[in-house]
Amino acid sequence: PPEAHPVPQAIMSKQAVRNVVMGVYRPAYHDRVWLLVNAEPHLDADGAVDYVVSTFSDITKTRQLEADLRLANERYQRATEASKIGIWEWDLVSNDLYLDPNFKGLFGYAEDEALNDVEFWKETIHPDDQQIVSNTIERYLNGDIDTYMVEARIIRNDGQICWMLVR
């Protein structure tokens, strides 16, 4: 309804109304554009609204990019789930570890159950395979091999031992 739009809201409240997203249908183009609307009331000496400055920013491309990104993320999630692939990334400078939910699931953990901690995950490597994993990491970091890839046993949360190919 018209009274819900930013300018009437700013007039009624005598306060700024910011970052209102509005979809506007354009009949001439048979499309919809998305606007980010701000309304800033300016008051006279008596405190009454003298005028309102309203700005409109076209955010249609941003909204489309956000929708495209959501779709790409959904496809990525479905693809990794279907292929039983877990994605991980280890920042060696900060020692931060990113693990997607599929990675944790392969080890029998729920997303909120397992830590994104390098030491936690080192403990999931079978004791007999820890040396080969460490050696492969060292060889990769030293530039002796071009690709980090190692096959090793892991111990799942339920105690089951499974072979994993890690790259």
ABEGO torsion letter per residue (X at the ends): XAAABAAAAAAAAGBBBBGBBBBBBBAAAGBBBBBBBBBBBBBBAAGBBABBBBBBBBAAAAAAAAAAAAAAAAAAAAAAAAAGBBBBBBBAAAGBBBBBAAAAAAAGBBAAABBBBAAAAAAABBAAAAAAAAAAAAAAAAGABABBBBBBBBBBAAGBBBBBBBX
